[in-house]
Amino acid sequence: MSADRAATLGQIAVVTLSAWLGAALLVATVVAPAAFAVLPTRTLAGALVGRVLPVLFYSGAVLGVLAALAGRAATPSLGRVIAGAAMAATCLAAQWVVAPRIERVRTEAARPIDELAVGDPRRAAFGRLHGASVVLLGVAGIAAAAALVLTLRVSRLASTRHGPANQLLEH
């Protein structure tokens, strides 16, 4: 792969990983808390956040795979491969394993989760699953940040070797 093409792929990786991290932080720190603060019921707030999360998880899975593949490209980096794979795996686990289980608990409850008794096993299961979803998003965010830092590092090393024309942030 040419140095120019590698630099372009590095730029794309930096932009997309940065955008995904920004979106994940926005959802976790602004959208979800705001939804629960202003909507009239926790059920509505959960429905809103539940519509946003699949976009975040699927895009995170795609970007994780791309980051892993980029880690095998022009300047191989095992760290980027691992970070990308971890990002993809945690996003897919959240979307394909945890989210359907949360929906199953909601369906079985047949009423809002917060109306269930505190000792109800469905409420406890929902709480555990919600916690797992939060942890998986957090791990995906850490993996994305690692992939971003490693991409920037590899790009800087490559620009040092190949000259200033290939520097990642000067195009």
Secondary structure, DSSP 8 states (H G I E B T S, - for coil): --HHHHHHHHHHHHHHHHHHHHHHHHIIIIIHHHHHHHSS-HHHHHHHHHHHHHHHHHHHHHHHHHHHHHTTSSS--HHHHHHHHHHHHHHHHIIIIIHHHHHHHHHHH-S-GGGS-TT-HHHHHHHHHHHHHHHHHHHHHHHHHHHHHHHHHHHHHHHHHH-GGG-GGG-
